[in-house]
Amino acid sequence: MTRFTSAALIVNAKSRRGQALFQKACQALDAVDFPVDAHAVEDPKDLEATVERALAKKPELVIFGGGDGTISGLVDLLVGKNVVLGVLPLGTANSFCRTLGIPFDIPSAVRVLSEGRPKRIDLGMIDDDYFANAATMGIAPRIAETVPHDLKKWLGRLGYLSWAAVQYAKFRPFPVTVDDGTGHPRVMRAVEVRIANGRFHGGQELMEDAAVDSGEIVVEVVRGHLRSRLLYNWAANVLRLPQRREKVTVFRGQALRIDSDKPRPISIDGEVLAKTPVTAKVAAGIIEVMVPA
C-alpha cells in the first residue's frame, strides 16, 4: 500500500451533477489519511490553469474527477512531473476507469487511492498530443463536431441520440491508409477507425488487442462498404458475439501513420482535436496511476 503525504483533487464541475459529485468526492476523501487540496472547476477553460496551480504545491498524488475527455485533456500536464495520477469516475462512459478496473462508486474509487497500488502505464499520442484511452475516426467525431451545443442539456439523451441518428443517415464509409513502417501501407474502405491505448470506448469493450501497459499503440480498422457494417459491429461487440472480429483489421506498433482521402476529424476521448493525416504513437510507461491492489 502506497502512503501519500499530500494530494490535489481537480473536478470538472461544469454541470449541476458535477457540483454534487464534487461534494460527494470531498466527503469520501475525508476518510483518507493525507491532506487533499480540492478544486471544483465550473468553467472547463480554467481546468489547465487550476492543475498548474495545484502542481506548483508539489503534491504526490493528483486526482482527476471527470469523464474520459477531462482526463485526456489534463494528463499532458502530469508528464514528467513525478506525481501519481488518481482517477474518480465522474463521467458517463468512464472507459479509462473500466480499463484500469477502478470501481464506479465514489467511496470505492477513493479507497483505491488510499489502499491500491501505483501502476506504470502507457499513454497514447496523436502527433504530440497525449491521450489516456482512445481516439476515433468515423461517425463519432462527426456527431461531436455538429451536435448543437445545448441539445443534450435541453432534450437529454433522447435529443442526443436523435441527432446521432440524423448523422448516421448521412454517414458514408471512407477510405483510410495505415502505414505501419514495413514499407507496405494498407488502403481500406472503413466505417470506423479506433486508435487505442485501452480496451474500452464509449463504455463498451471494443479494442480487445489493446492494453495500457503493452508498450504499443493499436489501430483497429472496421472495414466495410456499407454503413450498416458499423451497426453490425457495434451490436456484435455489445452482445460479445464471435462476429465482432469480422472485417476488423488490427495494426500495432510504436508509431503508425494514418491518412485518408481528405482531412478527416479525429475525436480523442470524445473531443475533436485532430484531423488526418496523423501519426498515432505510444508513450510507453510514461506515468503512474493508482489501481486496485
C-alpha positions as CSV (number, residue, x, y, z in Angstrom):
1,M,0.0,0.0,0.0
2,T,1.4,3.4,-1.0
3,R,1.2,6.2,1.6
4,F,0.9,9.7,0.3
5,T,1.6,12.8,2.3
6,S,-0.2,15.3,0.0
7,A,-2.7,15.2,-2.8
8,A,-4.7,17.6,-5.1
9,L,-8.2,17.0,-6.4
10,I,-9.4,18.7,-9.5
11,V,-13.0,18.0,-10.6
12,N,-14.7,19.2,-13.8
13,A,-17.9,20.6,-12.0
14,K,-19.4,22.3,-15.0
15,S,-22.9,20.7,-14.6
16,R,-25.2,20.6,-11.6
17,R,-24.4,16.9,-11.4
18,G,-20.7,17.8,-11.4
19,Q,-21.1,20.0,-8.3
20,A,-23.0,17.3,-6.5
21,L,-20.3,14.7,-7.4
22,F,-17.6,17.1,-6.2
23,Q,-19.2,17.3,-2.8
24,K,-19.6,13.6,-2.6
25,A,-16.0,13.1,-3.6
26,C,-14.8,15.5,-0.9
27,Q,-16.9,13.7,1.7
28,A,-15.4,10.3,0.7
29,L,-11.9,11.8,0.8
30,D,-12.4,12.8,4.4
31,A,-11.6,9.1,5.2
32,V,-8.1,9.2,3.7
33,D,-5.1,9.8,6.0
34,F,-3.5,12.5,3.8
35,P,-4.5,16.1,3.2
36,V,-6.3,16.9,-0.1
37,D,-6.2,20.3,-1.8
38,A,-9.6,20.2,-3.5
39,H,-10.8,22.3,-6.5
40,A,-14.2,22.4,-8.2
41,V,-13.8,24.0,-11.7
42,E,-17.0,25.2,-13.2
43,D,-15.5,26.6,-16.4
44,P,-13.6,23.9,-18.4
45,K,-11.4,26.7,-19.8
46,D,-10.0,27.0,-16.2
47,L,-9.1,23.4,-15.8
48,E,-5.5,23.5,-17.1
49,A,-4.6,26.6,-15.0
50,T,-6.1,25.0,-11.9
51,V,-4.0,21.9,-12.4
52,E,-0.9,24.0,-12.9
53,R,-1.6,25.9,-9.6
54,A,-2.1,22.6,-7.8
55,L,1.1,21.1,-9.2
56,A,3.1,24.2,-8.0
57,K,2.4,23.0,-4.5
58,K,4.3,19.7,-5.3
59,P,1.6,17.1,-4.4
60,E,2.5,13.4,-4.5
61,L,-0.9,12.4,-5.9
62,V,-3.1,14.4,-8.4
63,I,-6.7,13.2,-8.6
64,F,-8.8,14.0,-11.7
65,G,-12.6,13.7,-11.3
66,G,-14.5,13.7,-14.6
67,G,-15.0,11.8,-17.8
68,D,-12.6,10.4,-20.3
69,G,-12.4,13.8,-22.1
70,T,-11.4,15.6,-18.9
71,I,-8.7,13.0,-18.1
72,S,-7.2,13.0,-21.6
73,G,-7.3,16.8,-21.7
74,L,-5.3,17.2,-18.5
75,V,-3.0,14.2,-18.5
76,D,-0.4,16.0,-20.6
77,L,0.2,18.3,-17.6
78,L,1.4,15.4,-15.4
79,V,4.0,14.0,-17.8
80,G,7.5,14.5,-16.3
81,K,6.1,15.9,-13.1
82,N,6.9,12.9,-10.8
83,V,3.4,12.6,-9.5
84,V,1.0,9.7,-9.3
85,L,-2.4,10.0,-11.1
86,G,-5.6,9.2,-9.3
87,V,-8.9,8.9,-11.1
88,L,-12.5,9.3,-9.9
89,P,-15.2,8.1,-12.4
90,L,-17.4,11.1,-12.6
91,G,-18.2,10.9,-16.4
92,T,-20.8,9.0,-18.4
93,A,-18.9,6.1,-20.0
94,N,-15.7,6.1,-17.8
95,S,-13.9,3.9,-20.3
96,F,-10.4,4.7,-18.8
97,C,-11.6,3.6,-15.3
98,R,-13.1,0.4,-16.8
99,T,-9.7,-0.4,-18.4
100,L,-7.9,0.2,-15.0
101,G,-10.5,-1.8,-13.0
102,I,-11.5,1.2,-10.9
103,P,-14.9,0.9,-9.3
104,F,-17.6,3.3,-10.4
105,D,-19.0,4.3,-7.0
106,I,-17.1,7.1,-5.4
107,P,-16.3,5.7,-2.0
108,S,-14.8,2.5,-3.5
109,A,-12.8,4.6,-6.0
110,V,-11.5,6.7,-3.2
111,R,-10.4,3.5,-1.4
112,V,-8.3,2.7,-4.4
113,L,-6.4,6.0,-3.8
114,S,-5.5,5.0,-0.2
115,E,-5.4,1.2,-0.4
116,G,-4.4,0.5,-4.0
117,R,-1.0,0.5,-5.7
118,P,0.6,2.6,-8.4
119,K,0.9,1.1,-11.8
120,R,3.1,2.4,-14.6
121,I,1.1,2.7,-17.8
122,D,1.4,3.9,-21.4
123,L,-0.3,6.9,-22.9
124,G,-1.3,7.2,-26.5
125,M,-0.4,10.1,-28.6
126,I,-1.9,11.7,-31.7
127,D,1.1,13.5,-33.1
128,D,2.3,15.4,-29.9
129,D,-1.0,15.3,-28.0
130,Y,-1.2,12.7,-25.2
131,F,-4.4,10.8,-24.6
132,A,-5.4,8.3,-21.9
133,N,-7.8,5.9,-23.6
134,A,-8.9,6.0,-27.3
135,A,-9.3,8.1,-30.4
136,T,-11.7,7.6,-33.2
137,M,-12.3,8.3,-36.9
138,G,-15.8,7.9,-38.4
139,I,-19.2,8.9,-37.2
140,A,-18.3,9.7,-33.5
141,P,-16.2,12.8,-34.4
142,R,-18.9,13.8,-36.9
143,I,-21.5,13.8,-34.2
144,A,-19.2,15.6,-31.8
145,E,-18.4,18.3,-34.4
146,T,-22.0,19.0,-35.4
147,V,-24.2,18.5,-32.4
148,P,-25.9,21.7,-31.2
149,H,-24.3,22.9,-28.0
150,D,-27.4,22.8,-25.8
151,L,-29.2,19.9,-27.4
152,K,-28.3,17.3,-24.7
153,K,-28.9,19.9,-22.0
154,W,-32.4,20.7,-23.1
155,L,-33.6,17.4,-24.6
156,G,-31.4,14.9,-22.7
157,R,-30.1,11.6,-24.0
158,L,-33.0,11.3,-26.4
159,G,-32.1,14.5,-28.1
160,Y,-28.5,13.4,-28.5
161,L,-29.5,10.0,-29.9
162,S,-31.9,11.7,-32.3
163,W,-29.0,13.8,-33.6
164,A,-26.8,10.8,-33.9
165,A,-29.5,9.0,-36.0
166,V,-29.6,12.0,-38.4
167,Q,-25.8,11.9,-38.7
168,Y,-25.8,8.2,-39.3
169,A,-28.3,8.6,-42.2
170,K,-25.7,11.0,-43.8
171,F,-22.7,8.9,-43.0
172,R,-20.7,7.1,-45.7
173,P,-17.7,4.7,-45.4
174,F,-14.4,6.4,-46.2
175,P,-11.0,5.4,-47.5
176,V,-8.2,5.2,-45.0
177,T,-4.5,4.3,-45.3
178,V,-2.5,2.8,-42.4
179,D,1.3,2.7,-42.7
180,D,3.0,0.6,-40.0
181,G,6.5,1.3,-41.3
182,T,7.0,-2.0,-43.1
183,G,7.0,-0.4,-46.5
184,H,3.6,-1.7,-47.4
185,P,0.8,0.8,-46.5
186,R,-2.6,-0.7,-46.4
187,V,-5.5,1.1,-48.1
188,M,-9.1,0.1,-46.9
189,R,-12.7,1.2,-47.0
190,A,-13.6,1.9,-43.4
191,V,-16.7,2.5,-41.3
192,E,-14.7,3.3,-38.2
193,V,-11.1,3.6,-37.1
194,R,-10.2,3.1,-33.5
195,I,-6.8,4.2,-32.1
196,A,-6.5,2.5,-28.8
197,N,-4.4,2.7,-25.6
198,G,-7.1,0.9,-23.6
199,R,-9.7,-1.7,-24.3
200,F,-12.9,0.3,-23.8
201,H,-14.6,3.0,-25.8
202,G,-18.0,4.5,-25.0
203,G,-18.3,2.2,-22.1
204,Q,-18.0,-0.9,-24.3
205,E,-15.1,-3.3,-24.7
206,L,-14.3,-2.7,-28.4
207,M,-10.4,-3.0,-28.6
208,E,-9.5,-6.4,-27.3
209,D,-6.0,-6.2,-28.6
210,A,-5.1,-3.0,-26.7
211,A,-3.6,-2.7,-23.2
212,V,-2.4,0.3,-21.2
213,D,0.9,-1.4,-20.4
214,S,1.7,-3.1,-23.7
215,G,4.2,-0.6,-25.0
216,E,2.3,-0.4,-28.3
217,I,-0.4,1.6,-29.8
218,V,-3.2,-0.4,-31.5
219,V,-5.2,0.8,-34.6
220,E,-8.3,-1.2,-35.5
221,V,-10.0,-0.6,-38.8
222,V,-13.6,-1.8,-39.1
223,R,-13.8,-2.4,-42.9
224,G,-17.0,-2.1,-44.9
225,H,-18.6,-0.5,-48.0
226,L,-22.0,0.0,-46.3
227,R,-22.7,2.0,-43.2
228,S,-24.7,-0.9,-41.8
229,R,-21.4,-2.7,-41.1
230,L,-20.8,-0.2,-38.3
231,L,-24.1,-1.0,-36.6
232,Y,-23.4,-4.7,-37.1
233,N,-20.0,-4.4,-35.4
234,W,-21.3,-2.4,-32.5
235,A,-24.1,-4.8,-31.9
236,A,-21.8,-7.8,-32.1
237,N,-19.5,-6.1,-29.5
238,V,-22.3,-5.3,-27.1
239,L,-23.5,-8.9,-27.3
240,R,-20.0,-10.3,-27.3
241,L,-20.6,-12.4,-30.4
242,P,-17.7,-14.0,-32.3
243,Q,-18.7,-12.0,-35.3
244,R,-17.4,-8.8,-33.6
245,R,-14.0,-9.6,-35.1
246,E,-15.3,-10.0,-38.7
247,K,-13.8,-7.4,-41.1
248,V,-11.6,-5.9,-38.4
249,T,-8.0,-5.3,-39.3
250,V,-5.6,-4.7,-36.5
251,F,-2.3,-2.9,-36.6
252,R,0.1,-2.4,-33.7
253,G,3.4,-0.8,-33.1
254,Q,5.2,2.2,-31.5
255,A,4.2,4.6,-34.4
256,L,1.5,4.2,-37.1
257,R,0.8,6.7,-39.8
258,I,-2.9,7.3,-40.6
259,D,-4.2,9.1,-43.7
260,S,-7.4,9.4,-45.7
261,D,-8.8,10.9,-48.9
262,K,-9.2,14.3,-47.3
263,P,-8.6,15.8,-43.9
264,R,-11.0,13.9,-41.6
265,P,-11.7,14.7,-37.9
266,I,-10.4,12.5,-35.1
267,S,-12.1,12.6,-31.7
268,I,-9.8,12.0,-28.8
269,D,-11.7,10.6,-25.8
270,G,-14.8,12.4,-27.1
271,E,-13.3,15.7,-28.1
272,V,-12.5,16.5,-31.7
273,L,-8.8,17.6,-31.5
274,A,-7.1,16.5,-34.7
275,K,-7.5,15.8,-38.4
276,T,-5.8,13.4,-40.7
277,P,-3.0,12.8,-41.6
278,V,-1.7,12.0,-38.2
279,T,0.9,9.7,-36.5
280,A,-0.5,7.6,-33.7
281,K,2.2,6.8,-31.2
282,V,2.7,5.2,-27.8
283,A,4.5,6.9,-24.8
284,A,5.4,3.7,-23.0
285,G,5.3,3.6,-19.2
286,I,5.2,7.4,-19.0
287,I,3.0,7.9,-16.0
288,E,1.9,6.1,-12.8
289,V,-1.7,5.7,-11.9
290,M,-3.4,4.2,-8.8
291,V,-5.2,0.9,-9.5
292,P,-6.9,-1.6,-7.2
293,A,-4.4,-3.7,-5.2
